[in-house]
């Protein structure tokens, strides 16, 4: 983690440790256009009369019951409208400050920044209600199951109690549009807690649907009456079937362009959301980037992608977004699509050389997302026991330091985090400093990335991927050593304004930890691109390994020369370039063996060597001693 002493404006507070990035010298010279995207605001259309209010549903039921009795149709109820009770609350949240907005975002509610009962004239990147003013936090809308209390300290209005049911048989399999338990977005999740959450949430809409069937109520006829008496005749179902077996889906494939190899790669495990009226649906993409939501939208529906799975979230900072948007995970609205197009709503995130654009932020978020997921897979492949439960990830265009894995969320209750925030906020005054502290005190980062290069261009994919592997190496190390080790690690960097020198007291911890980050970044990056067909991928893979192999530990002109970034790779490979001055005859160690000797008791390279040899029966002891000595330890 290469520390730059410069304190950048805004969120430099969060980069208590920032990692060395080996930017590949492959970015072509491109002319930047402007300072960023123009504000691309969503424009609302006509305000609709909500047909799903409980009052409207009961009125429609009374009309339908009278019709049925006139036709001598058998009903399983008397005064059927009394059988209806609200299923959900349609809620408008009005956060007044960033603390309230953060509390709202962390509930897991399916939040939308525009009313759900209003037409959309133009789909933009976001909607900002003019009632809150230019710099105010916009309102958010959602549905909450009727029996759930709203227990957060955020002002809100209950716009209406609504009655939702499945007018189509094919929709019965869908889950309710609310997920209060993080990580339960995926209906195929194996998390034991998710099954309970799904059962609870499905019951409202599903039970309402079953009740109508038991009462002998034709769901389509009730739906049409609800639309007609609310003035939404254009929503009436004209199909002649009594019931509709819906086979419609919202489906497609989400990818991201890897401009280092000129190929599109699938985006797995990311959240896809769809909406029309109050029919909200969401699902995670499969590893191949494909998704399929079984839902029948008879008219246009909105589809979007959000970089969240309920646990891990990526938030972005660029020169375009308003401060309140930093709280919400990076989101891309794909558009509003006709029913004939919903079965193939596919999208590929494309590179934009200007880092101060929404497109660049979204593209970087996509590569960051994929790399975080893949790092866990590669850990398992190499026998390293690590599973990311949840990560707060922050990416920024240029106003933060290079990259880091401070893992501050789990350290939030320790005094060092507060000291770190104050240390990096020193000298940052005015609204920027106030907003930064308010947001970051609650959404402290685990991993950070600045994706604007030194030439003010968006880094290429290979550079971003290697950096995130590097940071995930630190996140993996954190799970092994725990809070105490990491707190001291952060404290050292805060106290020394960076890495200090080889002779600084406590620098041994930096040496072993940073060497591991460099090793994981290079090794995993090489594994990733080495698995890509074609010469471009192999060339990048080779370059990552050479960055490890070609370190000259004696070259004091290099920044942080004393951090042995090539040491761990040398323990696993055979041979060494003659130019490095390193004597490498060790080759029988594995990544898992090395990782095991990075435990909380290892605070220096010498202790690493002792632990490594002790754990492995002095395997190649003379070669290991010779290798480490040639690194200057």
N, C-alpha and C positions, 0 to 999 in steps of 0.2 A: 504494500500500500504506500505509494509515493505521496508524501505530504508536501503540499505547497504552502508556504507560510502566508501567502496572500489570503486575506480574508475577503472573500467575495461577498457582495451585497446579498441580502436576503437569507437563504437557508444554509449559509456556511456553518451555522451552528450544528448541523446534524452530521457533518463530516469529520467526526472525531478521529477517524482513521480513513485514509483514502488510498486506493490500491494503484499500483503501477500498471499502466495500460501500454501494451506494445502495439501501438497503432501501426497497422500495415501501410506501407507507403504505396498505396494503390489508388488513392482517391484522385480522380481526374479533376482538372481545374474547371469549375463551373461558375457562371455568373449568378450571384444571388439576386433574387427578385424581391425588392422591398424588405421590410422589417418583419414580415410575418403575414399570415392569412388575414384578410379583412374579416370583421365580425360577420359570421354567417348565421344570422338569427332565424330561428323558427318563427313563422308568421301564422297566427291563429286565424281560423275562418269563423263560420257561423257558430253561435252558441246554441246547442241543442237542448231540448227539454228531455231530462233524464227519464227514459222509459222504465228503468229498473227500480225506481223507488218502491218501497213496500206499499205506499198508498196507491200508486198506479197499478201494482200487481194485484192488490185486493179488489180494486175497481174492475179490472179486466176479468178477474175470477167471478165477480158477481154477475157481470154481463154474460160470461160463458155458462155459468150455472143456470141462469134463466133460459138460455138457448137450449141447453141440454134437457131441461125439464119440459120445455115446450115440445121437444122432439121425443119425449118419453125415453130418454137414454138413462141407463142405470148409472147411478153415482154412489160412491162409497162415503158420502158425506152429506150433511145437512148444513146449509149456510157455510159453504166450502171456503169462503174467504177467511173465516176465522181459523182455518187450518194453516194459514200462511204466517210465517214469522220471519223477521229479517235474517239474512245469512251473513251479511257483511256491513261494515260501516265504510262509507266513502269519505275520506278524510283529507283535509287540506292542512298541511303543516306550514307554520309561519316562523321559521327560526329567526331570532333577532340578533344573534351573534354567532361567532364561530364555534364556541363551546356547544351551543344548542344544535348547530348543524352537524357537528361531529357526533354528538349523542344520537341524533336522528339517523345518520348514515350507518352507525354501528348496530342499529336494531335488526338489520336484515330485512327491513321492509322493501318491497319492490317499488322504489321511488321513481316518479316521473316528474319532470319539471314543467309540465303543462297540464291543464285540466283534461280528464279522461272523457268528459261529455261534451267536448267541443271539437269541431272539425279543424283540420290542419290545412292551411292554404299553401304553406311552403315549409318543407322539412329542412332545417338547418342544423348546425352543430349543437345548438342549445336554445332554450327559450328563456328570456329574462323579462319577468312581469314588470311593466312600466310603473305599477303601483308602488314598488319598493325603491324606486329611484335608481340612478345609474350605478351607484356603488353599493346598493343594498343586496342582501341575500334573497334570491328569488324563492317563491313558494314551491312546495313539493306536494304531490298527490299520490294517494295509494288506497288500497283496500285492506281492511283488517277484519278478520273473522269476528262476528258480532259478539261472541261471548268473551273475547279478549279485552282486557283493560289496557288503556294507554297509560303507561307508567313512566314516561320520560318527561323531563321538564322543558318541553317545547310548546309554545302556543299553537293551538290547532282549532279548526272548526270541523265539526261533523256536518258535511254538506248534505248528506242524506243517509238514511238507513235503506239498504238495497236488498233486493231479493234476486238471487242468481241461481239458475239451475241450467241443466244441459238440455237445450231444445232439440239436440240431435243425439241419437244413440251413439254415434261414433265419438262424441265428446266425453262420454262418461268416464273413459279411461284417464282423462286429464286430471292433473292435480290442481288444487286451489291456488289462486295467484298470490301467495304470501309464504315466505319462508323465514320464520323467526330464528331458526337454528342454523348458524353458519355451517356451510359444507354440505347442506342437504338439497342443493339445487338439482342434483342428478337423480332422477327417479330410479336409476339402477344402482344407486350407491349401496355399498355393503356396510356402511356405518350403522351399527345397531341402533343408535339414537335416531337415525333418519327415518327408519321404518315407523317409529312411534310418531314422529313429527308429521309424516305423510298421512298416517291414519287419522290423526286429529284434524288435519287441515282439509283433507278430502271430504270429511264427513259433512260439512255444511252444505256445499253445493250438491254433493252426491246424494245426501239424505233428502234434500229438497226435491231432487229429481225422482227418487224412488217413491216419495210420498205422493207426488202427482200421479205417478203410474198406478199406485195402489188405490187412489181415489177415482181412477178412471178418467183423468183429465188428459186430453190430447195436448201434449206439450207445444206442438207447433201452433195450434190454434190459440192457445193462451199467449204465446210469444207474439203472434200477429196482432192480437187485441191490445197488448201492452204497447206495441209500436203505433197502432192506429190512434188510440186515444191520447197519446202523448205528442201527436203531430209528426211522427217519424214514418209516414207511409212508405217512403222509399226503402225502408228496411224490412218490409213485409216479405215473408217467404212465399213465393208463388208456386213452388213445386206442389204437384197434386198428391204426392204420397202423404199418407197420414203421419208417417215418421220418416226421417231421413237417415239412412245408414251412411254416415260420413266416412269417406276414405281419403278426405283431403289432408294434406300435410303442408307444413312450412318446412322446406328442406333445402339443403345446399351444401357447399363446401367452403370453409374459410381457410385461406392461405396467406402467406407473407412472402414477398420477393426477397430472395437472398442475392443481393447485387454483387457479392464477391464471387459467385459462381454462376450468375445469370440463370437462376432456377427458382421456381416457386415451391415452397415447402409447406406442408399442412400445419395448421395451428390447432393443437389438441388441447382439450380440457378447458376451453374458454367459454364464457357465458354468452348464449344467444337468447335474445328476448324478442317477443312479438306481442302486438297489441292491436285490438280494435274494440272500441267501447270499453267495457269492463272485462273483456275476455283477454286476460293477461297470461302469457305462457313463457316459460324459459327452460332451457336445457343446456348441458355442457356438450361441446363438440367431442366426438370420438378422437382417438389418437391420429386417425387419418384425416382429421379436419372436417369430417362429415357430421351433419346433425339432421334430425328429423323430429318435428313436433306434430303430433297427431291432433289436429284442430281444424274445424271447418269455419273459415272466414269467407262469408259470402260476398264481401266487397273488399276494398283496399285495406291492407293491414300494414303496420309499421314494423320493421325488423331492425334490430341494432345488435352490436357486439360490445360487451363490457369486459374489461380485464379484471375479473374477479371470479372466484369459485366459492365465495362465502367465507373463506379462510384467508388465503393469499390474495392480496390486492395490489395493483399497481396504480399509483397516483402520479400525475405529471405536472410539471411547472414549465411554462414557456412565456413568451412576452405577449401572448395573445389572450390567454384565458384570464378571467376575473379571479380574484383571490378565492371566492367561495367555491370555484370549480376545482381548486387544488384538493379539496376534501373528498370529492367524488371520484371513484376509480375511473381511469381513462376509458372513454366510451366513444364508439363510432356508430352513428345512425346510418344504416345502409340505405334507407329510403322507405317510401310508401309504395307498395306493390299491388297490382291487380291480382285477382284470384287466379287468373291463368298463369301468372308469373311466380306465385308463391312456392310452387313445387321446386323451383330452382333459383333460390336466392343465394348466390355464391359471391364471394368477394375476396380479392387479394390486396393486402396492404402493400403499397408501393413506396419506394424510397423517394425522399425529397431532400435535396442537398441543403436547403435552408433550415437550420435547426429551429428557428423561431416560427414554425408553422405547426398547425394541428396535425397535418399529414405526417410530418416527421415524428412528432410525439407518438402518434398512434403506431407508426411503423416500428419505432424503437421498442414500444411496449410489447408489440407482437414478438419480436426476437427475444426480448427479455423474458417474456412468459414461457416461450418454448424452451429456452436454455435452463431456466429454473426447474422446469419439469424434467428435462433430460438429465440434469445433474443428479437428481435422485435415482434415476434409472442406472446411470453409470456407476454411482456408488454401490448399488446392489450388485451390478455386474462384477465389480472388483472386490466384493465381499466386505464392503464398508457399511456398517449398520447405521443408517441415518435416514429418517423420514421427516420431511418438513411438515410440521403441524399447521403452521400459519406464518406468513411473512408480510410485513409492511414494506413495500418497495416504492422508492421515490426515484423518478427520472426527471432530469431537467435539461434545458437547452444549453445554458451557458453560465448561469449565475451561481452555480455551486461548484465544489471541488470535484476532482476526477471521478472517484468511485470509492465505495467503502462498504463494510459489513459491520457496523457498530452493534447490531443486535440490541438496540436500546429499548425495544418494547418490553423485553423480559427483565431489563435492568431498571425500569422506570422508577421503582420505589427506592432505589439506592441514591445516596447523596451525590455520587459522582455524576449521575446524569444531569442533575440540576446544575452542578458546577460546570459541566460541559456545555450546557445550553447558554449559561451566562457568559462563559469564556468566549464562545464563538459569536455571541450577540454584542459583545463589547464594541462600541463605536457605531453600531447600526441603530439609528434613531428614527423617529417619526413613524408614520403608519406602517411602513414595511417591517420595522422591527417589532412593532406591536402584533401585527398579524402573524408574523413568523413564529413568535413565541406562543401565541394562542393556539395555533394549529399544531405545532410540533410537540407541545407538551402532552397532547392527547393522542397524536398519531405519530409517535416517535418511530424512526425508521429502523428496519433490520438491514436492508440493503439499499444502497443509493448508486446512481449513475449519472454522470454528466455526459451527454452524447454529442455535444458540440465539440468539434476538434479545435486544435490550436489555430487552424486556418479558418475558423468560423463556419465550418461545414459540418453537416451531419456525418458522423463516422460511418464507415462501411460495416456491413453485417459481421464480417469475420472479427473485426476489432471489438464490436459490442459483445459477440458471443464469447470470445476469449475472456473478456473482462468479467462477464456475469459468471462464467465457470469459476474464475478466480475468486469472486466474492462468495460463491456457494461453497468453495473450499473452506473459507473462513466460517461460514455458517455451520458447516459440518464439524469443524474443529470446535466451535462453541458448544455443540451438543456433547462433546466428549469431556471438555474441561470445566464447563459450568460457569455460573455467575461470578464466583470469586475471582477466578483466573481472568475472566473478561473484564471485570471491573478494574482490576489492577492494570490490565492492558490499556484500557481507555485512559485511566488516570495517568499512566506514564506519558501518553501522547499529549494529553492536555498540559501536563506539567512541563514538558520539553518543547511544546509548540511544534511537534513533529516527532521524527524518529530519533533525534539526538545523534550520537555517534557510537561507534563500536565500544568506546570506553565509558559511555554513560551508564551509570548504575541502573540495571534493569533491562538493558538493551538485548540481553540474551533471549528474553521472551519474544521480542520483535524478530530476532533472527530466525528462530525456529518456526514462528507462526507465519511470517511473510514468505519464507521459503516454501511452506506448504501451499499457500495461496497461489504462488507462481507456478508451482508444480502441477496443481490441479488445473489451472487455467491452460497451461501448455499441453498437458497430457490429454485432458478431455476435449480441448479444441482440436487436437490432432486426431483423436478417435472419431470425433464427429465428422470432420472434413475428409478424413481418410476413408470413411464409409460412403462418400459421394463418388459416383462414377464420373470419370473424366479427369483430365489433367489438372484443371484449375483447382479442384478440391484437394488433390494430392499435393500440389505445390504449397497450398496454405497449410496443410497438415505438416509438411516437412519444415516449413518456416517456424511453426510453433515449437517444434522439437529443437530446432537449431537455436532458438532463443534461450533454451535451457542449456543446451550442450556447449554453447560458445561463450559462456561467462568466464571472464578472467578475474579471479578473486584478488589478484595483486594489482589490478588497475585502479588505483585510488582516484583517478580523474573521473570515474563514473560515479554517479549519484548512488548512494547506499550500496557501494561495492561490497561491503562487509556482510550483506544479507546473502546467504549461500543459496540463491534461487535454483541453481542447477544440481545441488547436492542430492536431493531425493531421487531425481531421475538417474543420476550416476550410480546409485545403489542398485538400480534395476537393469541397466543396459550393459552392453559390452563395448569397450573401447572408448577413446576420448580424442578429440582433435588436438594435435600437438601444439596449437597456438595458445591454448588456455593455461598451460602450466599446471594443470590438474593431473594427478596420478590416479587413474581410475581402473582398478583391477577387480572391483567388487561388481557382482552381477546376479546374485542369487536372492535378492530381496524383492518383495512385492509391495504394491501400494498399501495393502491392508496391514502388512507387518510394520511399515513406516508409520502409518496412522496410529497404530496401537502405542507407539512410543512418543506420541505427542500429547500424553495425558497431563493432568493438572500438576503433577510433580516435576515435569520437565520444563525448566526455566532457562535453559541455555543449550548451546550446541554440545557442550561436554556432557551434560546430563542426558541429552538425547542419545548420544553415542553409548553411554553406559546402560541406559534402559534398553536400547535396541539390541545390544549384544547379550544382555542378561535375559531378555525374553526369548532369544533365538539361539541359545546354547553356543554363544560366541561364534556364530556362523561367519566365516571369512573374517575373523577378527583382525588379522594383520592387514588385510586389504582395506577393511573399514577404517582402521586407525590411520593408515597411509592416506586414504582418500580425504578424510576429514582434516588431517594435518595440512594437506595441500590447499585446503580452503582457508587456512589461516587460523585453525582452531585446534 
